[in-house]
Amino acid sequence: MNGKHERLKDRRYTTPGGYVDPGEQFEDAAKRELIEEGLNHKNIKKEKEAEVEQLKVLMGKGEIVYYGYSDAKGNNTDNAWNESITYAFEIKPENLKEFGAENGSDALKAMWMTIEIDENSAEVKSLLIKNKEDSEVEKEDQTVEDMQIEESEEKSGLEREKKLKVLLEKKIKTIFSMEEKIAFVLKTFKACWVEKVKGKTEEEKTETVKECLKLNDKNMINMDNIARFLLVKIYKEVSFLKYLEKQHLNQGKYQVKATKASTSLAGTEKRHHEEGGEGAHQGEKVHHGLGGHHGVAGQQGGGDHHGGGQQGGKHHKDLGRKNPRHGSPRSPKGN
């Protein structure tokens, strides 16, 4: 969270990150930033090194969410530029207690956030209306008993969540590019977290308040990488590294359209890329349940970087809210 002393409406929320230290591996830098900014363990002392190393072990091996050019503060030139890497780490539910922020830290306000479907978004409302219209014909053939069962299921939040997920998945499959899919997720999901709000008077007790912002809200930063992460883990989109691998394999290949040609080049042999195989956008199966907990941290190499913050995401999973672009002026790997 960037701007702890600002009014709530002026705060900026982002994933944590910073610069890679000399000789430091990108993944280690991402873990360090997540621990420093998310858990408020700044200037880690000698006596805490063992504790920090244990936290790194519990975070497991990082998964690259995205790597590429970063605008950062717009300080890129022809001779110097920023490149950013965003990592995600899976933290098992039984280990979450080890990742609590220190008392008094404003990291308590922004350590975890939950990514939820925004049912009030225009996109989700439109899908629900269309689904209702399409199901009217089906209901005409249902018995009274069948309809009663369906109405009972609608009362279940879990059942409703599953139906919304299916509707969104069908819609996402009709969208062509990853950029458009990310834009759709940003419009249809929101980030939520819990804050403790003190009463106005000493007699009034401290209340726990749930705060939510749409992922595409102007106060949410770097959420495009959270959206990409959700698309891979929840909606079976191809991972970034798998995408790069397929791009590499396809380099130098070309396709000749099946048109009449008078030259001997128009042979009948199938070229390698015409023989089938996975398409560049075919989703890969992922064995992660909706309840998994992921922390997201980014790091950046080279160039200036803008100030720190914290926040990650989760689709009914807790994601340590942190990515790259906010945090100490040292930022690790990418966004």
TISE-717088 format. One record per residue: residue in one letter; z, y, x of N, C-alpha, C in turn. Coordinates in steps of 0.2 Angstrom, whole numbers, plus 5000, padded with zeros to 4 digits. Layout:
<nodes>
aZYXZYXZYX;...
</nodes>
This chain:
<nodes>
m500049945004500050005000500050065004;n499550105003499550165008499750225004;g500250265007500550325003501150304999;k501650285002502250264999502650324995;h502550384998502850444995502450474990;e501850454989501350484984501550464977;r501350504972501450484965501050424964;l501350384959501050314958500250324957;k500050374953499350374952498950394958;d499250414963498850434969498850384975;r499250334974499350274979498650244980;r498550214986497950174987498250104989;y497850054986498049984987497549944991;t497649914996497149875000497449815003;t497049775006497249725010497449745017;p497949715021498149735027497649725033;g497649755038497249745044497349795049;g497049785055497149825060496649805066;y496749835072496249815077496549755081;v496049725084496149665089496349695095;d496949665098497249685104496749655110;p496749685116496349655121496549585123;g496049535123496249465124496449425118;e496549455113496849425107496249395103;q496349335100495849305096495849335089;f495349335085495249365079495749335074;e495749275074496249245069496949255070;d497149255076497849275078497949345076;a497549395077497549465076497649475068;a497349435064497349435057498049415055;k498349365058498949335056499549385058;r499449415064499949465066499949525062;e499349545059499349605055499649595048;l499549535046499849515039500549505040;i500849485045501549475046501849545047;e501549585051501849655053501849695047;e501249705043501149745038501449715031;g501349655030501549625024502249615024;l502549595029503249575030503649635033;n503349685035503649745038504049725045;h503749675048504049655055503649695060;k503749765060503349805065503749795072;n503349805077503649805084504149745085;i503849685084504149625084504549615091;k505249605090505649595096505649525099;k505849525105505849455108506249405104;e506849425101507249375098506949345091;k506349385089506049365083505349325084;e505249315091504549285092504549215089;a505049175090505049105087504949105080;e505249155076505249165069504449175067;v504149225071503549245069503049185071;e503149155076502649095078502749045072;q503349035069503348985064503049005058;l503049075056502649095051501849085052;k501649095058500949085059500749015058;v501248965060501048895059501048885051;l501448915047501448895040500848925037;m500548975040499949005037499348965038;g499348915043498848865044498248905047;k497648865047497048895050496748935045;g496548995048496249045044495449025042;e495249055036494649045034494249115033;i493649115036493349175037493049195030;v493149245027492949275021492249315021;y492249355027491649395028491649425035;y491149435038491049465044490449505044;g490549565047489949605047490049685049;y489549725049489649795050490049825046;s490449875048490949915044490849985045;d490850025039490850095040491450125042;a492050095041492650125043492750195041;k492850235046492850315044492250345045;g491650305046491050345047490950365054;n491250335058491250355065490750315069;n490350275066489850235070489250275072;t489050255078488450295081487950235084;d487450265087486950215089487150175095;n487650205098487950165104488650135103;a488950145098489650115096489750115089;w489950055087490050045080490649995078;n490749985072491349945070491049885067;e491349825068491249765065491849735063;s491849705057492549685054492549615052;i493049585052493149515050493749505045;t493649475039494149465035494349395035;y494949375035495249305035495649295029;a495649235027496149215021496549155024;f497149155022497649105024497949075018;e498049005018498348975012499048955014;i499548985010500248975010500448925004;k500748875006500948825001501548854997;p501548844990502048874986502748864989;e502948804992503648784994503748835000;n503248865003503448905009503448975008;l503248995002503249065000503849105001;k504449075001505149105002505149125009;e504849095014504849115021504449185022;f504049205017503649265018503949325014;g504549325013504849385009504949445014;a504749505011504849565015505649585016;e505749625021506449645023506649685018;n507349685016507649735011507549805013;g507349845008507249915010506449935012;s506149885013505449895015504949905009;d504549955009504049965004503549915003;a503549865008503149805008503349765002;l503949775000504249734994503749754988;k503549814987503149834981502449804982;a502249794987501549774988501349714992;m501849664993501749604997501249564993;w501449544987500949504983500649534977;m500049514976499749534969499449474966;t499349474960498949414956498349444953;i497849404954497149424952497049394945;e496949434940496949404933496249424930;i496049394925495449414921495649474917;d495249524917495449584913495049574906;e495449554901495149544894494949604891;n495249664893495049724890494349754893;s494149724898493449754901492949744896;a492449784897491849784892491449714893;e491449694899491049634901491349574897;v492049564898492349504895492349514887;k492449574885492449574877491749554875;s491249574878490549564876490449484876;l490649454882490649374882490949344876;l491549374875491949344869491649344863;i491349404861490949414855490349374854;k490049364860489449324860489649244859;n490149224862490349164861490649144854;k490949194851491149184844490549174839;e490049214841489449214836489049144837;d489049124844488749064845489149004842;s489749014841490148954839490248954831;e489949004828490049004821489648944818;v489048934820488648884818488948814819;e489248804824489648744826490248734821;k490548784820491148774815490948754808;e490348774806490148754799490148674799;d490048644804489948564804490648534805;q491148574807491848544808492248534802;t492648484802493148464797493648514797;v494048524792494648564791495148544797;e495248484798495648454803495448474810;d494848474812494548494818494748574819;m494648614814494748684815495448704816;q495948664813496648674814496848654821;i496548604824496748594831496448644835;e495848674834495648724838496048784838;e496248804832496748864831497348854835;s497648794835498248784838498148794846;e497548774848497348774855497348854857;e497048894853497048964854497648994856;k498248964853498848994854499148984861;s498848934864499048924871498748964876;g499149004880498849044885498449014890;l498648954892498348914897497648894895;e497648874888496948854885496448904885;r496748964883496349024883496049044890;e496549034895496249054901495749014904;k495748944902495248894904494548914900;k494648934894494048954890493649014893;l494149064895493849124898493549114905;k493849064909493549044915492849014914;v492748974909492148934908491648994906;l491749034902491349094900491049134906;l491549154910491349194916490949154921;e491149084921490749044926490049034924;k489949034917489249024914488849094916;k489149144915488849214916488749224923;i489149204928489049214935488449174938;k488349114935487849074937487149104935;t487149144930486449184928486349244933;i486849264937486749324941486449294948;f485949334950485549304956485849314963;s486049384964486249394971487049394972;m487249384978487949384979488249454978;e487849504980488149574979488249584971;e487749564967487849574960488449534957;k488549474960489049434957489749464959;i489749494965490349534967490549594963;a490049624961490049684957490349664950;f490149604948490349584941491049564941;v491249534947491949514947492449574948;l492249624951492649684952492749714945;k492249714941492249744934492649704929;t492749634930493049594925493749564927;f493949584933494649554935495049614937;k495749604937496249654939496749634943;a497049674947497549654952498249674949;c498749634948499349644945499949624950;w500449664950501049654954501649684951;v502249664953502849684950503249734954;e503449784951503849834955504549844951;k505049864955505749874952505749954951;v505949974945505950044944506650064942;k506950114946507650134944507650174938;g508250164935508350204929508450284930;k508250324926508350394927509050414928;t509550384925510250394926510550334929;e511150344931511550294934511750244929;e511750264923511950214918511350164916;e510750194917510150154916510050094921;k509950034919509849984924509149984927;t509049954933508449954936507949904932;e507349924931506949874927506349854931;t506149794929505549764933504949774928;v504449804932503849834928503249794931;k502849774927502149744929501649794929;e501349804935500849854936500149824937;c499649854934498949824935498449874936;l497949864940497349904941496749864942;k496249884939495549844939495349844947;l495049794948494849784955494349844958;n493949864953493549924955493849994954;d494449994953494850054952494750094958;k494650164958494650204964495250194969;n495750174966496350174970496450104974;m495950054972495949994975495349994981;i495549974987495149974993495049904995;n494449884998494249825001494249764996;m494249774989494249724985493649684984;d493049704987492449664987492549604991;n492949604996493149535000493549494996;i494049524992494449474987493949444982;a493449484979493049464974492549404977;r492349414984491949364987492449294988;f493049304990493449244990493549214984;l493649244978493749214972493049174970;l492549204971491849174970491849104973;v492049104979491949044983492548994981;k493149014980493648964978493648944971;i493548994967493648974959492948954956;y492448994958491748984955491248944959;k491448914965491048864969490448894972;e490548964973489948994977489948974984;v489448974988489348954995489848994999;s490148975004490549015008490149055013;f490449105016490049145020489749115026;l490249075029489949035035489448985034;k489448955028488948905026488348945024;y488349005021487749045020487449065027;l487849085032487549105038487249045041;e487548985041487248925043486548915040;k486448915034485848905031485348955033;q485549025033485149075035484849055042;h485249035047485049015054484548955053;l484648905049484248855049483548875046;n483548925042482948945039482548995043;q482849015049482449065053481749035055;g481249075055480649055058480249015053;k480548995047480148955042479749005037;y479248985035478849025030478548975025;q478349005019478048965014477348985012;v476948945012476248955010476148945002;k475948994999475848974991475248934990;a475348894985474848844983474248874980;t473748904984473148944982472548914985;k471948914982471348894986471248924992;a471148884997470948915004470348875007;s469948905010469348875013469448855021;t470048865023470248845030470548785030;s470548755036470948695037471648695037;l471948765037472648775037472948745030;a472548745025472848725019472848655018;g473248625022473348545022473848525016;t473848465016474248435010474948415012;e475148415019475748395021476348445019;k476848415017477448455015477748485021;r477948545021478348575026479048555025;h479448555031480148535030480548575025;h480348635024480748675019480548655012;e480048625011479748605004480048535002;e480448505006480648435005481248435001;g481548484998482148484994482748504999;g483248484997483848495000484248554997;e484848574999485248624996484848694996;g484948734991484648804991485148844994;a484948904997485448945000485948964996;h485948964990486448994985486748934981;q486648874983486948824979487648814981;g488148814976488848814977489048754980;e489648754984489948704988490548684984;k490748624983491348604980491948624984;v492448644981493048664985493648634981;h494048604985494648564983495248604983;h495248664980495848714979495948724972;g496648704970496848714963496948794962;l497048814956497148874954497848904956;g498248854958498948874960499048894967;g498548884971498648894978498748964980;h499148974985499349044987498949064994;h498649114993498249134999498449205001;g498449225008498549285010497849305013;v497649365012497049395015497149445020;a496949445026497049495031496349505034;g496249565036495649585040495749615046;q495349615051495449645057494749675059;q494849725063494249765065494149775073;g493549765075493549765083493049835084;g493349875088492949935090492949995085;g492950055088492850105084493550125081;d493550185077494150215074494250175068;h494850175065494950135059495350175054;h495350175047495750215043496350175042;g496850215040497550205040497750145036;g498350125036498650055034498850055027;g498749995025499049975018499149905018;q499249885012499349815011499249795004;q498949735004498849704997498349654998;g498349594994497949544995497749524988;g497549464987497449454980497549384978;k497449374972497549304970497249294963;h496949234961496749224955497149174952;h497749194949498249154947498449114953;k498349144959498649124965498949184968;d499449184972499649244975499349254981;l499049304982498749324989499049374992;g499349364998499649415002499249475002;r499349534999498849584999498749615005;k498349595009498149625015497449615017;n497149655020496449655022496449695028;p495849715030495849755036495849825035;r495649865035495649935035496249975034;h496849945033497349985032497949965036;g498350005039498849975043498850015049;s499149985054499250025060498550035063;p498550095067497850115070497550055074;r497950005075497649955079497249905075;s497149895070496849845066496549785069;p496649725066496349665069495749655066;k495549595065494849585063494649605056;g494149635056493849655050494149665043;n493649675039493949695033494149635028;
</nodes>
